[in-house]
Amino acid sequence: MLNPQTIQQVKGIMNQIKMAQNPQLALNQMLMSNPQLNSVMELVKSSGGNLQQTFYALAKQKGIDPQEVLNQLQ
């Protein structure tokens, strides 16, 4: 089972980026100020740069159904 608090945090980040006048700038600022987000992006970069493939591989590695995560984020 996924942590509901984590899902809410991710939704909050998604909304902040969506509402920003400059989404790329907002994302860059978040990456600079949040070490956890920065480490996620480093993982994506080291995995070839494909966020979707990285997400699915990491979910599989942790025994989590990636579609369940995506459904909860909608």
N, C-alpha and C positions, 0 to 999 in steps of 0.2 A: 504494500500500500504506500502511496506517495504521501509525503508530508504536506498537509493542506497549507501550512504557513509558508513553505517554500514555493508552492504554486502561487500563492497570493503575492509573494515578493517578485516572482518572475512576471506576473501580470502587471504589477506596479511599474516595473522597469519597461515593459512593453508599452504601456500607456504613456509613460514619460517621453519615450522616443517618438511615439505617434503624434503626441501633442506639441512637440517642439517645432519651432519655426524652421530650424535647421537640424533634421534628424541625425545626420552624420556628425555634426559638431556635438550634439548632445551625447551620442554614443561614445565619441572620442573622450569627452570630459568624464563620462562614467568609467571608461576603461582606465583613465589616469588616476581617478580617485578611489577606485575599488579594486584592490588586489585580487579578489576572487574572480571578478569579471575579466581582468587582465590575464589571469592564468588560464581561463577558458579560451580566450582568443589565441594565446600562445599554443595551447593544445591543438586548436583548429589549424593554425599555421603549420605546426610540426606534422600534422596528419594530411598535408597536401592542400589545405586551404578550403576544403569543402565542408561547410558547416553541417549540412544535412547528413553526409556520410559519417562525420565525426560523432554527431548526436546519436545516430542509430548504432554505431559500433560501441559507443560508451554505454548506452542503454542495455545493449545485449550483454556486455561485459559485466554489468551490475545486476543482470537478471530482471530488468524492468522492460515492460512492453512499451516501446516508444509511442505507439498509437494511443495508449492510455494517457500518457503525458500530454500529447497534442490535444486530445479530447478535453482534458481538464483545463487547458490554456485557452480554449475557445470561449 
